[in-house]
Amino acid sequence: MPWYEEKKNPGTYFFKINYKDGNGEYRQILRRGFKSKKDVKAAMVAVQDEVNKGTYLKESTIPYREFMKDWLNDKKTNVKHRTWENYSSLVNNHILPKRKNSNGKVVGLGDIEVGEIAPRHIQDVYNLLIEIEKIQKCHTLINESLKQARAWKMIRDNPAELVKRPTAEKKEMQVWSLEETRQFLSAAFTDNLYIVFLLALTTGMRQGEILGLRWKDVDTKSRIINITQILNHDGKGFDVGAKTVAGARAIRLDEVTMKALETHRTKQKEKRMEFAHVYEDMGLVVCTKFGGPVSPRNVNRTFERLVININDKLDDQRKSGEKVEDNLKKIRFHDMRHTHFTFLIKNRETPQAIAERMGWSDTRMIDKYAHIRPDILEDVADSFGKSFYSQGS
């Protein structure tokens, strides 16, 4: 059972063990990367003991990239399509690709054999991805996949269990004030997708929930809409239910938003008559002129275009000497959901009422928004001051 010191890397050690497998064929076990003579000897003795007892497990030589193709394909059977798309994106864009870090070291798990993945390889990936919000989800995917590999006896131990779960850097959320919200809605009023933006801002619905909403899910008398299906990210299919169990909820609309929704329906019927010869009625609240679902990509493009147009117009007015309001803050479509949340907080809604409206299973999600709006804290301070100091007057 010889062990050796690495010639190209003095101070590190490796060992080799030759043995016969169950078919009588000669095999060799090679392990590298030990930091001391004590470690290499201990590992060598442990492996030799397994060989002698017939319990030695030959770890998989399949590249992690190939293993993950099968693993992701298996995931399709027990997660929603939207969730599977997110998993695939994280795996293919962040976990597998080879890239160089700031020290010139090649990082990425895709080309490493499943049985050769070490904690160092995984930690290097985390160090490179520390700035992305979903680094913790990357850890979950790596850990779950290697846990499965161990269960299938492709590896002896799960190296991800030895790596500390990373902490994601929280990016500051961007939201609009009430004035900015009105500014945007005023400019978007004549756009075909106006109702999409209005619902996002007045209900806090997610984009997929709005684009998957059907007229049969709208109760105009009680002003209630029910979230029963969502449109996929690719805009080609629907998932029954919502993103989460709590997401399948009923949302009550205010009177103005309900009237806007009824006006939208009237316009939609007129369009339907115009394109009756090619119209496919899917019962959607938001649809193309032919009745099909609207692409999320087109919604995002329209949203960005409207914001740019507002600011371009303000810049032109400013150049001509006019005194105008500040440019509209650039936010993402999803930030309109965050914006709706801040309005609920300012209106002093209860945590339980907020959680139910937003589709959260409990009130802990509210903590995520703790520092989203400094002016909310100012309102609280002003309200307290008026109450406190008015007592003596």
C-alpha positions in Angstrom: 0.0 0.0 0.0 2.4 2.7 -1.1 1.9 6.4 -0.5 3.9 9.2 -2.0 4.6 12.9 -1.8 3.6 14.9 -4.9 6.8 16.0 -6.8 5.1 19.0 -8.3 3.4 20.0 -5.1 5.7 19.2 -2.1 3.9 18.9 1.2 0.9 17.1 -0.3 0.5 13.3 -0.6 -1.3 10.6 -2.5 -1.7 6.9 -2.4 -2.4 3.9 -4.7 -4.0 0.6 -4.0 -4.2 -2.2 -6.5 -6.9 -4.8 -6.1 -9.1 -7.4 -7.9 -12.8 -6.5 -8.4 -15.7 -9.0 -8.2 -14.9 -10.2 -11.8 -11.3 -10.9 -11.0 -10.0 -7.9 -13.0 -7.2 -5.7 -11.6 -8.2 -2.2 -10.6 -6.3 0.7 -9.0 -7.5 3.2 -6.5 -5.8 6.6 -6.6 -6.4 9.4 -4.1 -4.6 12.7 -4.0 -4.6 16.0 -2.2 -3.7 15.0 1.4 -2.1 17.7 3.5 0.0 15.4 5.8 1.6 12.0 6.1 -0.8 11.2 8.9 -3.9 12.0 6.7 -2.7 10.0 3.7 -1.8 7.0 5.9 -5.2 7.0 7.7 -7.1 7.3 4.4 -5.1 4.6 2.8 -5.7 2.2 5.7 -9.4 2.9 5.7 -9.8 2.3 2.0 -7.7 -0.9 2.2 -9.9 -2.1 5.0 -13.0 -1.6 2.7 -11.3 -3.5 -0.1 -10.4 -6.4 2.2 -14.0 -6.6 3.5 -15.5 -6.3 0.0 -17.3 -3.1 0.9 -15.2 -0.8 -1.2 -17.3 1.5 -3.4 -15.9 2.6 -6.7 -17.0 6.2 -7.1 -18.6 7.4 -10.3 -16.4 8.7 -13.1 -19.4 10.4 -14.9 -18.9 14.1 -15.3 -21.1 16.1 -13.0 -22.6 17.9 -16.1 -23.9 14.6 -17.4 -25.2 13.5 -14.0 -27.1 16.8 -13.7 -28.9 16.3 -17.0 -30.5 13.2 -15.6 -31.1 14.7 -12.2 -32.9 17.7 -13.7 -34.9 15.5 -16.0 -36.0 13.5 -13.0 -37.0 16.7 -11.2 -39.6 17.4 -13.8 -41.8 14.8 -12.3 -42.2 16.4 -8.9 -41.8 20.2 -9.3 -43.8 22.8 -11.2 -42.6 23.8 -14.6 -41.7 27.3 -13.5 -39.6 25.9 -10.6 -37.9 23.4 -12.9 -37.0 26.3 -15.3 -35.4 28.2 -12.3 -33.4 25.1 -11.3 -32.2 24.6 -14.9 -31.1 28.2 -15.2 -29.1 28.1 -12.0 -27.5 24.8 -12.8 -26.5 25.7 -16.4 -25.6 29.3 -15.9 -24.0 29.3 -12.4 -23.1 25.8 -11.2 -21.7 24.0 -14.2 -19.8 26.5 -16.4 -16.0 26.8 -16.1 -14.8 30.4 -15.4 -11.7 32.0 -13.9 -12.0 33.7 -10.6 -10.0 36.9 -9.7 -6.9 34.7 -8.9 -7.0 33.1 -12.3 -8.2 29.8 -10.9 -10.7 27.8 -13.1 -13.9 27.3 -11.2 -17.0 25.3 -12.1 -18.3 21.8 -11.4 -19.5 20.7 -14.9 -16.4 18.8 -16.1 -15.4 17.3 -12.7 -16.2 13.6 -12.2 -19.0 13.1 -9.7 -16.6 11.0 -7.5 -13.9 13.6 -7.7 -15.9 16.6 -6.5 -14.4 17.9 -3.3 -15.5 20.6 -0.8 -12.9 22.9 -2.2 -14.5 22.8 -5.7 -17.9 23.7 -4.2 -16.6 26.5 -2.0 -14.8 28.0 -5.1 -18.1 28.1 -6.9 -19.7 29.9 -3.9 -16.9 32.4 -3.7 -17.5 33.3 -7.3 -21.3 33.5 -7.0 -21.4 35.4 -3.7 -23.0 38.5 -5.3 -26.1 36.7 -6.8 -29.3 36.6 -4.8 -29.9 32.9 -5.4 -26.6 31.5 -4.2 -28.4 29.7 -1.4 -30.6 28.0 -3.9 -27.4 26.9 -5.8 -26.2 25.3 -2.6 -29.5 23.5 -2.2 -29.3 22.1 -5.7 -25.7 21.0 -5.3 -26.4 19.4 -2.0 -29.6 17.6 -3.1 -28.0 16.3 -6.3 -24.9 14.9 -4.5 -27.2 13.5 -1.7 -29.0 11.6 -4.5 -25.6 10.4 -5.9 -24.7 9.0 -2.5 -28.1 7.3 -2.2 -27.4 5.6 -5.6 -24.0 4.6 -4.4 -22.2 6.7 -7.0 -20.2 8.4 -4.2 -19.1 7.4 -0.7 -19.8 10.8 1.0 -21.5 14.0 0.0 -18.9 16.8 -0.1 -21.5 19.5 0.0 -22.3 18.6 3.6 -18.9 19.8 4.6 -19.3 23.2 3.0 -21.0 25.9 5.0 -24.3 27.1 3.5 -23.5 30.5 2.0 -25.2 33.8 3.0 -26.6 35.7 0.0 -25.9 39.5 -0.2 -29.3 41.1 0.0 -29.8 43.7 -2.8 -31.7 46.8 -1.9 -35.3 46.7 -3.2 -36.5 49.5 -5.4 -40.0 50.8 -5.1 -42.1 53.7 -6.3 -43.7 56.3 -4.1 -47.4 57.0 -4.5 -46.5 60.1 -6.7 -44.2 58.0 -8.9 -46.9 55.3 -9.2 -49.5 57.9 -10.4 -46.9 59.3 -12.8 -46.4 56.0 -14.4 -50.1 55.0 -14.6 -50.9 58.3 -16.2 -48.4 57.7 -18.9 -49.4 54.1 -19.4 -53.1 54.7 -19.5 -53.5 54.4 -23.3 -51.2 51.3 -23.6 -52.8 48.0 -24.4 -51.2 46.5 -21.3 -52.3 49.2 -18.9 -54.5 46.7 -17.0 -51.5 44.5 -16.3 -49.6 47.4 -14.7 -52.7 48.6 -12.8 -53.3 45.1 -11.3 -49.7 44.8 -10.3 -49.7 48.0 -8.4 -53.2 47.8 -6.8 -53.1 44.1 -5.9 -49.5 43.0 -5.6 -50.1 40.1 -7.9 -47.1 38.4 -9.5 -46.7 38.8 -13.3 -47.5 35.1 -14.0 -50.7 35.4 -11.8 -51.9 38.4 -13.8 -51.1 36.9 -17.2 -52.8 33.6 -16.2 -55.9 35.2 -14.8 -59.2 34.2 -16.4 -62.6 36.0 -16.5 -64.2 33.1 -14.8 -61.9 33.8 -11.8 -63.3 37.3 -11.5 -66.4 38.0 -9.4 -67.4 41.5 -10.4 -70.2 41.8 -7.9 -68.0 41.1 -4.8 -65.0 42.6 -6.5 -62.9 39.5 -5.9 -60.4 37.7 -8.1 -59.2 34.2 -7.5 -55.6 33.1 -8.3 -56.1 29.6 -9.7 -53.5 29.4 -12.5 -50.3 31.1 -13.5 -48.6 31.6 -16.9 -45.1 30.1 -17.3 -42.0 32.2 -17.8 -41.8 31.2 -21.4 -45.4 32.3 -22.0 -46.3 29.0 -23.6 -48.2 27.1 -20.9 -50.0 27.4 -17.6 -49.6 25.8 -14.2 -52.6 25.0 -12.2 -52.7 26.7 -8.8 -50.2 29.3 -7.8 -46.4 29.6 -7.1 -47.1 28.4 -3.5 -50.0 26.8 -1.6 -50.6 30.2 0.1 -50.4 31.8 -3.3 -53.8 30.3 -4.4 -55.8 33.1 -2.8 -58.7 35.5 -3.3 -57.9 39.2 -3.7 -60.5 41.9 -3.2 -60.3 44.9 -5.6 -61.0 48.5 -4.8 -63.9 50.1 -6.8 -61.7 52.1 -9.1 -59.6 49.1 -10.1 -62.8 47.0 -10.6 -64.2 49.6 -12.9 -61.0 49.7 -14.9 -61.1 45.9 -15.2 -64.7 46.1 -16.5 -63.7 48.8 -19.0 -60.8 46.6 -20.2 -63.3 43.7 -20.7 -65.5 45.9 -22.9 -62.5 46.9 -25.1 -61.4 43.2 -25.2 -64.8 42.2 -26.6 -64.6 44.8 -29.3 -61.2 43.5 -30.3 -62.6 40.0 -30.3 -65.3 41.0 -32.8 -62.6 42.6 -35.0 -60.5 39.4 -35.2 -63.4 36.9 -34.8 -62.2 34.9 -37.8 -58.9 34.0 -36.1 -59.7 34.6 -32.4 -59.1 31.7 -30.0 -61.0 32.3 -26.8 -59.0 31.1 -23.8 -61.0 33.2 -21.4 -57.9 35.2 -20.4 -58.2 38.7 -18.8 -55.0 39.7 -20.5 -54.5 38.3 -24.0 -53.2 39.1 -27.5 -55.6 40.3 -30.2 -56.0 36.7 -31.2 -56.9 35.5 -27.7 -53.7 33.8 -26.7 -51.5 34.5 -23.7 -49.3 37.6 -23.7 -45.6 36.9 -23.5 -43.9 37.9 -20.2 -41.0 39.2 -22.3 -43.3 41.6 -24.2 -44.7 42.8 -20.9 -41.3 43.5 -19.5 -40.2 45.3 -22.7 -43.4 47.5 -22.7 -42.8 48.3 -19.0 -39.2 49.4 -19.6 -40.2 51.4 -22.7 -42.9 53.3 -20.9 -40.4 54.3 -18.1 -37.8 55.4 -20.7 -40.4 57.4 -22.6 -41.5 59.2 -19.4 -38.0 60.1 -18.6 -37.1 61.1 -22.1 -40.0 63.5 -22.2 -39.0 65.0 -18.8 -35.5 65.5 -20.1 -36.7 67.3 -23.2 -38.9 69.6 -21.1 -36.0 70.3 -18.7 -33.8 71.2 -21.6 -36.4 73.7 -22.9 -36.3 75.5 -19.6 -39.4 74.0 -18.0 -39.5 73.2 -14.3 -40.6 69.5 -14.1 -40.6 66.7 -11.6 -37.7 64.4 -11.1 -37.2 61.4 -13.5 -39.1 58.3 -12.7 -37.0 55.7 -10.9 -36.2 52.7 -13.0 -37.4 49.5 -11.3 -38.2 46.0 -12.4 -41.8 44.8 -13.1 -41.6 42.6 -10.0 -40.8 45.7 -7.9 -44.4 46.9 -8.5 -45.3 44.0 -6.1 -42.9 45.4 -3.6 -44.4 48.8 -4.1 -47.9 47.5 -3.4 -46.5 46.0 -0.1 -45.2 49.4 1.0 -48.7 50.9 0.4 -50.2 48.3 2.7 -47.7 49.0 5.4 -48.3 52.8 5.1 -52.0 52.1 5.5 -51.3 50.3 8.7 -52.7 47.0 7.5 -52.3 44.0 9.9 -49.4 41.6 9.2 -51.9 38.8 8.7 -54.0 40.8 6.2 -50.8 41.7 4.3 -49.6 38.1 4.2 -52.9 36.8 2.9 -53.1 39.5 0.2 -49.5 38.9 -0.9 -49.9 35.1 -0.9 -47.4 34.3 1.9 -47.9 31.3 4.2 -47.1 33.4 7.2 -46.0 36.9 8.3 -42.3 36.2 8.5 -41.8 37.5 4.9 -42.6 41.0 6.1 -39.2 41.1 7.8 -37.7 40.9 4.3 -39.0 44.5 3.7 -37.8 46.0 7.0 -35.7 48.7 5.5 -37.5 49.1 2.2 -39.0 52.6 2.8 -37.4 55.1 5.2 -40.3 57.4 4.8 -42.6 54.9 6.4 -40.5 55.2 9.5 -40.7 59.0 9.2 -44.5 58.7 9.1 -44.5 56.6 12.3 -42.3 59.1 14.0 -44.5 62.1 13.0 -47.6 60.3 14.0 -46.1 59.4 17.4 -44.9 63.0 17.9 -48.3 64.5 17.2 -49.9 62.1 19.6 -47.3 62.4 22.3 -46.9 66.2 22.4 -50.6 67.0 21.9 -51.4 65.5 25.3 -50.1 68.5 27.2 -51.8 71.1 25.0 
